[in-house]
Amino acid sequence: MQQTIQTTLLIIGGGPGGYVAAIRAGQLGIPTVLVEGQALGGTCLNIGCIPSKALIHVAEQFHQTSRFAGPSELGISVTSPRLDISQSVAWKDGIVDRLTTGVAALLKKHGVKVIHGWAKVLDGKQVEVDGQRIQCEHLLLATGSSSVELPMLPLGGPIISSTEALAPKALPQHLVVVGGGYIGLELGIAYRKLGARVSVVEARERILPSYDSELTAPVAESLKKLGIALHLGHSVEGYEGGCLLAGDGQGGQLRLETDQVLVAVGRRPRTQGFNLECLDLKMNGAAIAIDERCQTSMRNVWAIGDVAGEPMLAHRAMAQGEMVAEIIAGKTRRFEPSAIAAVCFTDPEVVVVGKTPEQASQQGLDCIVAQFPFAANGRAMSLEAKSGFVRVVARRDNHLILGWQAVGVAVSELSTAFAQSLEMGACLEDVAGTIHAHPTLGEAVQEAALRALGHALHI
């Protein structure tokens, strides 16, 4: 066996949480080893956040161009566009490659030793990778998550996961998406805009069930306008003879003839395959239990990101990774954000930051809830994007802002302002009194605050 590598910090997983932790540790002078079994950047950079947004962009451009092949109020006319999906995928892959190459360069710049291979945990201080033993003072688990599979729909052939959906060699004539959450709808909308016929099968009675119905109504209207068929309240039973089978719970059976089925029913923490069982960690359901410092039930064993449970968001993992590195360096830190933005890149987009009206009510808080529609926003009109609104939730007694929600075109870009206002403890007067540039979608944020105070200017 090779000589044992000694290090202060050993990180398993090179996704957003792991590589950010490694970079920050390197900046702080902590000897660090990062072990990654696949590509640096993890799910997010390689088969998740980044490639999905690239594909969504291709789909939107093709969709908009196709619109101009017919009559257009904008006065634009083009011949019918053609799509080379292989070129689209190559462009997407180029973005991924540039980002992952950049991550590798940053790790090297900060003195992080990267070992490619699958880690086998021996105990809280030792890990083995392809016969190479690594000994550490601190072990950071950042192994991420994996797509949930359905036993009645084993992956293979026409049954695909989001990984395959993001690298199509050809477009299906009819794609059936199993799951009406954000992953299924983001990809389903993209495929529809690329020209495929799309149907969505969801076990619950509405799409995006983790969001309130007022927020999801514009998305449902958009799906209808795009011609995406929704089959709600149907549970998948199997796939046979080129048909997806689903029951409605009342004895009826749905048969959808399709040449491809995308299974998008969620993700689960990736705890298998690393011999984590030998650590006997306290669990929180399927996730590793952590405290406010991201420490597990074992001293100097840490866990961040998806493996530590919900919310499974790359930006949460990044923030946790940075924090853990600073704690190991001797700084006093706790992971207690006021809010973490959740963004759904559907058409239109959905953003939720902080408390919703329902959550505030359940907690017995007396709140003001006000919203401003994009139909009254000049910039939205100029973007042909009048659907949706911005909504604010604030305490009635002192006007402290507790939450923001928005649905509309490009509202993901408002998420930073939303989160920042909550972190800074802003009141309605703070946002209402801030001069917002005109004409911008951000004016709807100010107008929502003004409306909560009883004097919106443009409605």
Residue pairs with C-beta under 8 A, 6 or more apart in sequence:
1 131
1 132
1 133
2 131
2 132
2 133
4 133
4 134
4 135
5 33
5 113
5 132
5 133
5 134
5 135
6 31
6 135
6 136
7 31
7 32
7 33
7 113
7 134
7 135
7 136
7 137
8 30
8 31
8 32
8 136
8 137
8 138
8 328
9 21
9 22
9 25
9 30
9 31
9 32
9 33
9 136
9 137
9 138
9 140
9 325
9 328
10 32
10 33
10 35
10 127
10 134
10 136
10 138
10 139
10 140
11 18
11 21
11 22
11 32
11 33
11 34
11 35
11 140
11 142
12 18
12 35
12 119
12 121
12 127
12 139
12 140
12 141
12 142
12 143
12 274
13 35
13 36
13 42
13 141
13 142
13 143
13 144
13 305
13 307
14 22
14 34
14 35
14 36
14 39
14 40
14 41
14 42
14 103
14 114
14 142
15 41
15 42
15 43
15 44
15 45
15 142
15 144
15 305
15 314
15 317
16 41
16 42
16 44
16 45
16 305
16 314
16 315
16 317
16 318
16 321
17 42
17 142
17 144
17 304
17 305
17 314
17 317
17 318
17 320
17 321
18 34
18 36
18 42
18 140
18 142
18 304
18 305
18 321
19 34
19 40
19 41
19 42
19 103
19 106
19 107
19 321
20 317
20 318
20 321
20 322
21 140
21 142
21 304
21 320
21 321
21 322
21 324
21 325
22 32
22 34
22 107
22 110
22 112
22 321
22 325
23 106
23 107
23 110
23 112
24 321
24 322
24 325
24 326
25 32
25 110
25 112
25 325
25 328
25 329
26 32
26 107
26 109
26 110
26 111
26 112
27 110
28 325
28 326
28 328
28 329
29 329
30 325
30 328
30 329
31 111
32 111
32 112
32 113
33 112
33 113
33 114
33 115
33 134
33 136
34 107
34 112
34 113
34 114
34 115
35 114
35 115
35 116
35 117
35 119
35 127
35 129
35 134
36 42
36 114
36 115
36 116
37 116
37 117
37 118
37 119
38 46
39 45
39 46
39 100
40 100
40 103
40 104
40 107
40 114
41 50
41 96
41 99
41 100
41 103
42 48
42 144
43 49
43 144
43 145
44 50
44 314
45 96
45 99
45 100
45 103
46 96
46 100
47 162
47 163
47 166
48 162
48 314
49 314
50 95
50 96
50 99
51 92
51 93
51 95
51 96
51 166
51 167
52 162
52 166
52 186
52 187
52 190
52 345
53 345
54 91
54 92
54 95
54 96
55 88
55 92
55 166
55 187
55 190
56 186
56 189
56 190
56 345
58 88
58 91
58 92
58 190
58 194
59 189
59 190
59 191
59 192
59 193
59 194
60 193
60 347
62 81
62 83
62 193
62 194
62 195
63 193
63 194
65 78
65 81
66 80
66 81
68 74
68 76
68 77
68 78
69 77
69 78
69 79
69 80
69 81
83 171
83 194
83 195
85 168
85 169
85 170
85 171
85 194
86 169
89 167
89 168
89 169
92 166
93 167
104 114
107 114
108 114
115 129
115 132
115 134
117 129
117 130
117 132
118 129
118 130
118 273
118 274
119 127
119 128
119 129
119 274
120 127
120 128
120 129
120 274
120 275
121 127
121 139
121 274
121 275
121 276
121 278
121 279
122 128
122 133
122 275
122 278
123 278
123 279
124 139
124 279
124 298
124 299
124 300
124 301
125 135
125 136
125 137
125 139
126 133
126 134
126 135
126 136
127 133
127 134
127 136
127 139
128 134
137 300
138 300
138 301
138 302
138 328
139 300
139 301
139 302
140 302
140 303
140 304
140 321
140 324
141 274
141 276
141 288
141 296
141 301
141 302
141 303
141 304
141 307
142 303
142 304
142 305
142 307
142 317
142 321
143 269
143 270
143 271
143 274
143 307
144 269
144 270
144 305
144 306
144 307
145 267
145 268
145 269
145 270
145 305
145 306
145 307
145 312
146 267
146 268
146 270
147 161
147 162
147 163
147 263
147 264
147 266
147 267
148 263
148 265
148 266
148 267
148 268
149 155
149 161
149 263
150 178
150 236
150 263
150 265
152 236
152 237
152 238
152 239
153 159
153 178
153 236
153 238
153 239
153 261
153 263
155 161
155 263
158 239
158 242
158 258
158 259
158 260
158 261
159 239
159 261
159 263
160 260
160 261
160 262
160 263
161 262
161 263
161 264
162 183
162 187
162 262
162 264
165 187
165 191
165 262
166 187
171 191
171 194
171 195
171 196
172 191
172 196
172 258
172 259
172 260
173 196
173 197
173 259
174 196
174 197
174 198
174 199
174 256
174 257
174 258
174 259
174 260
175 188
175 191
175 196
175 197
175 198
175 199
175 258
175 260
175 261
175 262
176 198
176 199
176 200
176 201
176 244
176 256
176 258
176 260
176 261
176 262
177 184
177 185
177 187
177 188
177 198
177 199
177 200
177 201
177 261
177 262
177 264
178 184
178 201
178 236
178 244
178 261
178 262
178 263
178 264
178 265
179 200
179 201
179 202
179 263
179 264
179 265
179 266
180 200
180 201
180 202
180 204
180 206
180 207
180 208
180 209
180 230
180 232
181 208
181 209
181 210
181 264
181 265
181 266
182 208
182 344
182 345
182 346
182 350
183 264
183 266
184 200
184 202
184 262
184 264
184 265
185 200
185 207
185 208
185 219
185 223
185 344
185 346
186 344
186 345
186 346
187 262
187 264
188 198
188 200
188 228
188 262
189 198
189 222
189 223
189 226
189 228
189 346
189 347
191 198
192 198
192 226
192 227
192 228
193 226
193 347
197 227
198 228
198 229
199 228
199 229
199 230
199 231
199 256
199 258
200 207
200 223
200 228
200 229
200 230
200 231
201 231
201 234
201 236
201 244
201 246
201 254
201 256
202 209
202 230
202 231
202 232
202 233
202 234
203 233
203 234
203 235
203 236
204 232
204 233
205 232
205 233
206 213
206 216
206 220
206 232
207 216
207 219
207 220
207 223
207 230
207 232
208 215
208 216
208 219
208 344
208 346
208 350
211 344
211 350
211 352
212 356
212 357
212 358
212 405
214 391
215 350
215 352
215 391
215 405
215 407
216 350
216 407
218 348
218 387
218 388
218 407
218 408
219 344
219 346
219 347
219 348
219 350
219 407
220 230
221 387
222 346
222 347
222 348
222 387
223 230
224 230
226 347
231 246
231 254
231 256
233 248
233 249
234 246
234 247
234 248
234 249
234 254
235 246
235 247
235 249
236 244
236 245
236 246
237 245
237 246
237 247
237 253
238 244
238 245
239 245
239 261
242 257
242 258
242 259
243 255
243 256
243 257
243 258
244 254
244 255
244 256
244 258
244 261
245 253
245 254
245 255
246 253
246 254
246 256
247 253
247 254
248 254
267 306
267 312
268 286
269 286
269 287
269 288
269 306
269 307
269 308
269 309
270 306
270 307
271 286
271 287
271 288
271 307
276 288
279 296
279 298
279 301
281 288
281 289
281 296
281 297
281 298
281 301
281 303
282 288
282 289
282 296
282 297
283 289
284 290
284 308
284 309
285 309
286 309
287 307
287 308
287 309
287 310
288 296
288 303
288 307
288 308
288 309
289 296
289 297
289 308
290 296
290 302
290 303
290 304
290 308
292 334
292 335
292 336
293 302
293 323
293 324
293 327
293 333
293 334
293 335
294 302
294 303
294 304
294 308
294 320
294 323
294 324
294 327
294 335
295 301
295 302
296 302
296 303
302 324
304 317
304 320
304 321
304 324
305 312
305 314
305 316
305 317
305 320
305 321
306 312
306 317
308 320
311 340
311 342
313 340
313 342
315 340
315 341
316 340
319 335
319 337
320 335
323 333
323 334
323 335
326 333
327 333
337 423
338 354
338 419
338 422
338 423
338 425
339 353
339 354
339 403
339 418
339 419
339 422
339 423
340 353
340 419
341 351
341 352
341 353
341 415
341 416
341 418
341 419
342 351
342 352
342 353
343 349
343 350
343 351
343 412
343 415
344 350
344 351
345 412
347 409
348 385
348 387
348 388
348 407
348 408
348 409
348 411
349 406
349 407
349 408
349 409
349 410
349 411
349 412
350 405
350 406
350 407
350 411
351 404
351 405
351 406
351 407
351 411
351 412
351 414
351 415
351 418
352 403
352 404
352 405
353 403
353 404
353 405
353 415
353 418
353 419
353 422
354 393
354 401
354 402
354 403
354 404
354 418
354 422
355 363
355 365
355 393
355 402
355 403
356 393
356 403
356 405
357 367
357 369
357 391
357 393
357 403
359 403
360 367
360 393
360 402
360 403
361 367
365 395
365 402
366 395
366 396
366 397
367 393
367 394
367 395
367 396
367 402
368 392
368 393
368 394
368 395
368 396
368 399
368 428
368 452
369 391
369 392
369 393
369 452
370 391
370 392
370 448
370 449
370 451
370 452
370 456
371 389
371 390
371 391
371 392
371 448
371 451
372 389
372 390
372 444
372 447
372 448
372 451
372 456
372 458
372 459
373 386
373 388
373 389
373 444
373 459
374 380
374 385
374 386
374 387
374 388
374 389
374 390
374 408
374 409
374 441
374 444
375 381
375 386
375 387
376 447
376 458
376 459
377 386
377 439
377 441
377 443
377 444
377 447
377 458
378 438
378 439
378 443
379 439
379 440
379 441
379 443
380 386
380 388
380 408
380 409
380 441
380 444
382 439
383 409
383 410
383 441
385 408
385 409
385 410
387 407
387 408
387 409
388 406
388 407
388 408
388 409
388 411
389 406
389 407
389 408
389 444
389 448
390 404
390 405
390 406
390 408
390 411
390 414
390 444
390 445
390 447
390 448
391 404
391 405
391 406
391 448
392 401
392 403
392 404
392 428
392 431
392 445
392 448
392 449
392 452
393 401
393 402
393 403
393 404
393 405
394 400
394 401
394 402
394 427
394 428
394 452
395 402
398 427
399 427
399 428
399 429
399 452
399 453
400 425
400 426
400 427
401 421
401 422
401 426
401 427
401 428
401 431
401 449
402 422
403 422
404 414
404 418
404 421
404 422
404 445
406 414
406 418
406 444
408 441
408 444
409 441
410 441
411 441
413 441
414 441
414 442
414 445
417 442
417 445
418 445
421 430
421 431
424 430
428 449
428 452
428 453
429 449
429 453
431 445
431 446
431 449
432 446
432 449
432 450
432 452
432 453
434 446
436 442
436 443
436 445
436 446
437 443
447 456
447 457
447 458
447 459
448 456
450 456
450 457
451 459
